[in-house]
Every structure is written in structure tokens, then in C-alpha cells.
């Protein structure tokens, strides 16, 4: 195992979004706002549609972007809507070239307590995005998934696995529309609203005497929002349809995360919550048989008749060894408290 360069950036996209119309579900979330800002800084899309159900977050985002990017205000559109509503998606996706599907219910205990709502958004929502994209002849759809979709033990992970399957299988439905669908799957995002890092920071600011950890053996994959956006854009460029893209990112012990945030505070072991894993898996042994190893990522190839991996082998992709497993506890790349602090200090690209 080795301590890695945590400031690694994924290959920049070979395609340009200049003159294209981009649509992002869950566009007011942590990822969505970072994604929109990246496009406004580094590209010149014709139109960016932020689709979400929170009018307050949309108003805040619109105000912030008008202040930061006054010259690009005319490129932005803000649509109130829910991925549960197929008719609204159909109307909103007219004239769209690329869709980034980031909307989801993500909090594990909330999903366990509200299972019907989780399924409506994460599973039926993915189905509705597929249908709307096909009806509007969208060129590419890239869906955001989670490490919890591999070998799921909670409803959130199971719902995202179902959504992944829907997206991959959608390539069988595109026919002469030519719409292609793919998935990106990555680990915990530093700085996102659901991350443990903001929780620890808030507790420190409120004068906590200890930080709660569920189990001192626990490990997790980590990626920054900026790296996540880079990975999505590069995967959008690389995708042909049906792939699940998984970035090569470092693992970290939960105890080191606490040490990075508050090196002088002791930790308190509170026990693993229902539906929570000790370690995360992004590629299991069964998926490994269809997995290719690229310089900065793994790609799970789809079970689609006639699908060819030429674009991936051209990019340096090679089959992984028999019995390969990509998990946070057996990862070759690790990050310590210093590495986490370096990541938390990085500025968006």
C-alpha cells in the first residue's frame, strides 16, 4: 500500500461542450453547483438547465452565479421540477444535448425509514430520466451513482444499484435515437453536505469534547467535489454507452479523518448504524470479470450484445486479474490526515 498524490486530477475531457445544451437533475446540490460553476469557468455551453425541486436553493444559486458570472447569466435556466414527474422532465429536456443525472435521496437512515419515497426518487426517477431523454433525442446521459450500490446492504445502495441497472439497460432501448447512457460510481465526497467532514467541523466549532466514530476499523474511499466534476466530465467524453466508470481514489481510516479535522480531540466509539458498512466496495469479484483497468479509473463493461471496448482499450484499458476486488480496506492507495488536510485546502479548478 502507498500514500498517494491526493491532488491528482483526472484526464480533462477531449470533447467540448461549447454551443451545447446541458441539463443537470439535482442541480442545486453540492455536486450540481460545482458542476455548473466548472462549466461557466472553463467552457461556453449554449444553455445550462438546473433542474431541482427546491426553489430557495435555486434562487440562492441564481443570485450567486449572477454575481460571479454576470456575463453568463443568459446561459442559465432554472426549472422547478421533480424526477418523479415524467411530464415535467419531458418539457424541461427539449433541445438538450447532454444530461447529468445527480438527483437522489442519499441519507441512509432516511431511506430506511421512508422506503417508498426512496424508491420513487432513486428508481422510478431514473426510469423517468431515461424515458424523457429517449423522447427528446438527447445525445448522452451520465448518471451519478455511489460505492454503496456495489454489494448493497441498505435500501439506498439497493435503489442506486437498481438505478445503475436501468441506465445500463437503457442502451438497449435507444434504437435509432442514438441516445447513450452510462454511470459514474465513486466514494464519499469531501465537502458535500452529507459528508462526515462538515459534521466534525460543526461539532468542533460548537465546542465538542469528543468526535463520534462508528468503528475504529472503518475505512472509506474519498474524493473532492472538484475531482468528482473532473471525473464526470472526462467520463462523459469517454463513454460510448453502458459503462460504469469508477475513479482510482485513496482510502482513509475513519480515525484519520477525525485526526485531520481535530487532531487534539479524542474519539468516542458509538457503534455502526443500521445499514452502514465497515468497508466500502466499488467493484466486487463478480463485476471484475467485466472490468477494465485504465490509468486513472476502472470501467465495468456492460452486458450489451455487440458492445465493443475499442474506445477503452485505445485509452489503455486492460482486463483486471481474476478475483479482483476494489474495496476501501484492500485499496493500494491510502491517504493520511496530512493528505486529507491538503485536499480540504484545495481550491476548485
Secondary structure, DSSP 8 states (H G I E B T S, - for coil): -EE--TT------SS--TT-EEEEETTTSHHHHHHHHHHHHH---SEEEEEES-HHHHHHHHHHHHHH-GGGGGGEEEEE--TT-HHHHHHHTTT-SEEEE------HHHHHH-HHHHHIIIIIHHHHHHHHHHHTT-SEEEEE--GGGTT--SHHHHHHHHHHHHHHHGGGT-GGG--EEEEEE--EEETSTTSHHHHHHHHHHTT-SEEEES-TT-EEEEEEHHHHHHHHHHHHHH--SS-EEEE---EEEHHHHHHHH-TTSEEEE----TT--SS-EEE-HHHHTTEEE-SSEEEE----TT---HHHHHTT-EE--TT--EESSS-SEE--HHHHHHHHT----
